[in-house]
Amino acid sequence: MDTPSEHIAQMQSQTAQLKSQKKLLLYKGKVYGQSTHILVDPGATSSFIDRQFAAQLGIAPTDSSPFSVGLAGGSQLPCTSYLPKATFTLGKYKDTEDFYIIDMKPFTVILGQDWLERRNPHIDFQTKNLTITRKHSSGSSIRTVLSRVEQTPDSDDLPEMELVSATTMRKHLRRIRSSGSAEEAVAYLFFLSEVDGELVFTASDTDTTMEDPEVTAARDQMREDFSDIFQEDLPAGHRPERFEGGYHRINIEPGHKPPSQPVRTIPVPMMEELKRQIIKYVDLGILRPSSSPYGCPIIFAPKPGGKWRMCCDYRALNNITIKDTYPLPPHDTLLEQLKGARWFSRFDFNQFFHQIPIHPDDIHKTAIRTRYGSYEWTVMPFGLTNAPATALRVGNRAFFDFIDRFLVIFMDDTIVYSPDFDSHVSHVRQFLQRCREHQFFIRPSKVELFVRSIDFIGHHISEAGLSIIEDRIRAVMAIQPPVSYGPTVGKQPLRRMAKDGKSSLRSFLGMVGQFRRFIPKFSKVAEPLNRLLKDNAEFVWESEQQQAFDNLKSAICNAPVLQLPYQKLPSIMEVDGSGTHVGQVILQDQGKGMKPCGYHSVTLSDTQRRWPIPEIELFAIVEGFRFFRHILLGAPETIVRSDHQPLVYFQSKSTLSPKQARWLDELSEYNFRIEHIAGDKNKVADALTRISALFELTDCLQHMDISEVMPSADPTFIALISSSSAHQLHDIIISEYDRDTFAQTILAKLTSSTSSQSVSSYSFELIQGLIYRKTIYGRQLYIPPTAKVPTDDGEITQLRHILLHECHSATISGHVGKNRMLHLLRSRYYWPGMTTAAIKYIQECPVCQRQKTRRHKPYGQAHIRYSVPKTKWLDVSLDWITDLPITTNGHDSIFVVMCQFSHRCHLIPFSMTWTAQHTASIYMQHIFKLHGLPRNIISDRDPRFTSTFWQTLWKSTGTRLSMTSSHHPQSNAANERSHAFIEDILRCCCNDTSANSWEDKLPLVEFAINNTVSASTGYSPFYLDSMAQPLSPHDLVITIPPEAPVPIQRAIRDHFDQYSAVHANAVDNIFRAAEISQARFNKTHMPRQFAVGQKVLLRTEFIQWTGLTEAGRHFKQPYIGPFTISKVLSHGRAYELDFGNLDIRIHPVQPVSRLELYNDSIQAPLPLPQMITEEGQPLFEISHILSDKFTRGVKYYLVRYAGYGPEHDTWVKATELTNAADIIAAYEG
């Protein structure tokens, strides 16, 4: 092996040769006035500047999306910033460019392809002169000629030399070769890096010298022999029908009319382009004038280079076209056909769609509408729904005998591949001869003939294997997270979902997912992102999602080169199963050692995650054979490697579950054997699964004041770790094993000769005397039922109860729900019935019952009220429509009085400042004089209706007062619907006038409502009330002849008969409407019954809490209580609650929809207010004061007692708070 000095000498020799040949395009220039040498490099995809040189300029760089720059030796350089629009000069030429900042000594500045393509300078490769031509503002051209620098960077810097991507250079060389100018195509690629303290020279593995003359001659000969099919433009009249079915059909679904759309307006500058393209296509015979009933508009889309593409908007036609379900070939299958190939040629059919004719019967269906008339296509246009299927069908039919032998074809992209040069020449000739026979024309500018590597459907294929093309890598690296950043909260910026965030994330995963074969454990890496795309999932972008996003981009940027698999070679499949995912990798030795051929991973479903560990590990094998079936079926032998040793004996296992038997039958198709591999690489992490972590914690904290170390910790937990040492807990658990039958059974199994057997399908093990169960969640410590530990108050508490408390009620657990609590328990502990105990603990938690909202349907189903009023105006309802604009008469609301039978209503202007006396007076003035006294009045609990005056007044007349629950519109649904109807009509009537003129419209609104047929009765309120319909203005326009007179006795009898029939029909209609309303209401509600004596919680949604700020409403508890039910009302639709001695200003009768059953807890009760005794009188500790008021000159404070919720808040006289001076001062201050 050469020494480092010999390597340097070799590099210096290379440099001397390079200087003598003067091949580098190096010129003198300046960047921001700083002199330097600028390298013009056609092989660099972008322009770059050295990091150290950029720092000397004193210009602050701009952050960019992180990406990597590939080097000739295969390594990657990170790039995270750039200099935007940096000013540089070359001689007298001045320009700006974006320079990406990387470490790239010995060069300081590189101008790459982006600048070359934009400025298009002329390079004389003999003299190495660079000529740049630019336009002056006067219209004249200014030419700058630069001479190459007669020196290169110092050779001392060569060990640090790093060049741009070798893949880019290969691509550039292929272009030069294909263009026929290979004489000047000589490139020198070398790389010197420090590896393990030594300087290592790495030459490019690509033959960058001039290619074999035989290859050049064969390429030229092939182009000459088939010059008739290498055409940049299609010949006129080219519409051959090559074979049966070699045309495109448009089959329309029966019963549809031809879609005909109007001409779409296009900008004036595009008019000329439209005319030009129409003339071009008509001359070629591709378009022809049309009189078809079909017609679609055209639009223009931009093309690279500033040109425009004419597009046909065939969406209406596609919607009624019968879809062609011709199968698309899987990309993996296409790529794997290229295995073993060393020579490639690529062909692109010239406008392939336009080379396929339309069936004569369908030509008229392709008609387009333009400013210059209608035209129809004689060949297949772009935009038809079945066009891709037709293109695949025609290609497969024409080259059927070549496909998978030496040809892969995907749409218009065709690859010819061969293992050696001679056979490749033959294969290319056969392909081109077939193209000539079927008159397929190929675009010569996009042909790549006789190359050693090629790009195809997003991948780079060479003899070395399969990799991702750089364009796709750059596209992935340029994608930004689908979030927007708001103001900073704490130390983290607030992240919100960007517009169309889920769509952007789905596009990112789709782009990355097509390369999942390059990414180990893709499903596991992408799982945090896939979780956001689930239905009803909240879009929360946390550090976990950002890490997954960055990891996927990094995996794409550093993707390995994969081998293309050989089915005839033995394979190794390594599998890995965890609690959430399974993954596989296929490896083969194709002469260069074991290298990967592809990766695969799958996310387990919720059901699969509950499988035992052996089944998950076995499923990893089954899934691997399913995915790689096309490689492994029929292969000589496959070695399956797993870290789960019991699988080694799976094939000889005598007892199998039905699921395992099915899997074994499925695997019997393959020739494989299972090997065990040791090590932690594939093991499921078991952090936080051993109780020893708790033991170590208690040893460290045993002599500390835990309340100071953990001021927010739960007192029970503090007691546990303060009064019990690690050894005490250890001894307590082990000592209880002797009295536990379940533990004795497990210990007997573990200590017997059959210790490898499992108990209840799970594996148990004994570690330091403690029993652990191994599951998908990790190791679980078995807790015996009799294990108890002392607390600091001398009480003895069950260890299981303390663990339940710690995993749910403790501050660090946050009263989590069932799934999260079970996760905390299962990751550490186990005992039979633990799931049931945890669910019961949550159901009985007093805090959760009060603080957590319920997600079920509302309680209380509707019941038909069978006591329909016998006649009109015996039952009336009273209510207000409030918050209206104040009129000139001072009215701000409407007093609505409605008959419950006829639904006739009276609308009376009202002021909400009026008292109960005013309300009674208005009723007498407007209602009593017309309809007399009612038998029953239905109203809500407005203070006017609950006043003593109102109650006494109607009691003296014998009228019953029926009051509904507040905020419960179902109690009087008819009134609520009537209010909505009134408000709608009132808005329409006042639409064109001032809003405060509604009072003038009120008589007309009342007439309109009463003159309209009611949906529930089937008659208008006027008709049911008076058995006659009043005349309206339009009745005066048309005179209806009067009926013939009848005798008075008969008229009276007919009137009563008609009234009886109408009354009976109205009652039936009311019942029918009630049944429909009941069924509709009950679909969204669920039945619930309570019994007298049961304890319930009351919803606080409509309870006004004094002293609660707007910010504090977020922490308002949803329920208060518990309260005992003292009476069942309305057949279980309402209940009377016993509030005891509590001063709560809530009516005791509440509907069932506001109640929730309270589960009495066997847990330790919530801390009650500390009672202090002073001279025999009980005193309660006050937490703080909420509000104050004066009543008859006496000041009261609304106080909150320590340990009680808001349902126990009480108004207390200020004179009674003699011991709360500090609290009063804090409130008043």
Secondary structure as UniProt FT lines:
FT   HELIX           4..21
FT   STRAND          26..31
FT   TURN            32..33
FT   STRAND          34..40
FT   TURN            42..43
FT   STRAND          48..50
FT   HELIX           51..56
FT   TURN            57..58
FT   STRAND          62..70
FT   TURN            72..73
FT   STRAND          76..90
FT   TURN            91..92
FT   STRAND          93..102
FT   TURN            105..106
FT   STRAND          109..111
FT   HELIX           113..119
FT   STRAND          122..123
FT   TURN            125..127
FT   STRAND          130..135
FT   TURN            137..138
FT   STRAND          141..146
FT   HELIX           155..160
FT   HELIX           166..179
FT   HELIX           182..184
FT   STRAND          190..195
FT   TURN            196..197
FT   STRAND          198..203
FT   HELIX           213..225
FT   TURN            226..229
FT   TURN            236..237
FT   TURN            244..245
FT   TURN            254..255
FT   HELIX           268..284
FT   STRAND          287..289
FT   STRAND          295..296
FT   STRAND          298..302
FT   TURN            304..305
FT   STRAND          308..312
FT   HELIX           315..319
FT   HELIX           331..336
FT   TURN            337..340
FT   STRAND          343..349
FT   TURN            350..351
FT   HELIX           352..355
FT   STRAND          357..358
FT   HELIX           360..366
FT   STRAND          368..370
FT   TURN            371..372
FT   STRAND          373..377
FT   TURN            382..383
FT   TURN            385..386
FT   HELIX           387..398
FT   TURN            399..402
FT   TURN            404..406
FT   STRAND          407..410
FT   TURN            411..412
FT   STRAND          413..418
FT   HELIX           421..438
FT   HELIX           444..446
FT   STRAND          448..451
FT   STRAND          453..456
FT   TURN            457..458
FT   STRAND          459..462
FT   TURN            463..464
FT   STRAND          465..468
FT   HELIX           470..477
FT   STRAND          483..489
FT   TURN            490..491
FT   STRAND          492..497
FT   TURN            499..500
FT   HELIX           501..513
FT   TURN            514..515
FT   HELIX           516..518
FT   TURN            520..521
FT   HELIX           522..530
FT   HELIX           531..533
FT   TURN            535..536
FT   HELIX           543..557
FT   TURN            567..568
FT   STRAND          571..577
FT   STRAND          581..589
FT   STRAND          594..603
FT   HELIX           606..609
FT   HELIX           613..627
FT   HELIX           629..632
FT   TURN            633..634
FT   STRAND          638..642
FT   HELIX           645..652
FT   HELIX           658..667
FT   TURN            668..669
FT   STRAND          672..676
FT   TURN            681..682
FT   TURN            687..688
FT   HELIX           692..701
FT   TURN            702..703
FT   HELIX           706..709
FT   TURN            711..712
FT   HELIX           715..723
FT   HELIX           726..737
FT   TURN            738..739
FT   HELIX           741..751
FT   TURN            753..756
FT   TURN            760..761
FT   STRAND          762..767
FT   TURN            768..769
FT   STRAND          770..775
FT   TURN            776..777
FT   STRAND          778..782
FT   TURN            785..786
FT   STRAND          788..790
FT   TURN            792..793
FT   STRAND          796..798
FT   HELIX           799..806
FT   TURN            807..809
FT   TURN            811..814
FT   HELIX           818..826
FT   TURN            827..828
FT   STRAND          829..830
FT   TURN            832..833
FT   HELIX           834..843
FT   HELIX           846..851
FT   TURN            872..873
FT   STRAND          875..881
FT   TURN            888..889
FT   STRAND          893..899
FT   TURN            900..902
FT   STRAND          905..910
FT   TURN            912..913
FT   HELIX           916..923
FT   HELIX           924..928
FT   HELIX           929..931
FT   STRAND          936..939
FT   HELIX           943..946
FT   HELIX           948..957
FT   STRAND          960..963
FT   TURN            966..967
FT   HELIX           969..972
FT   HELIX           973..989
FT   TURN            990..992
FT   HELIX           995..997
FT   HELIX           998..1010
FT   TURN            1015..1017
FT   HELIX           1021..1026
FT   HELIX           1033..1036
FT   HELIX           1048..1083
FT   TURN            1092..1093
FT   STRAND          1095..1099
FT   TURN            1101..1102
FT   TURN            1106..1107
FT   HELIX           1111..1115
FT   STRAND          1119..1129
FT   HELIX           1130..1132
FT   STRAND          1134..1138
FT   TURN            1140..1141
FT   STRAND          1149..1151
FT   HELIX           1152..1154
FT   STRAND          1155..1157
FT   STRAND          1171..1174
FT   TURN            1175..1176
FT   STRAND          1177..1180
FT   STRAND          1182..1191
FT   TURN            1192..1193
FT   STRAND          1194..1201
FT   TURN            1202..1203
FT   HELIX           1206..1208
FT   STRAND          1210..1213
FT   HELIX           1214..1216
FT   TURN            1218..1219
FT   HELIX           1221..1228
//
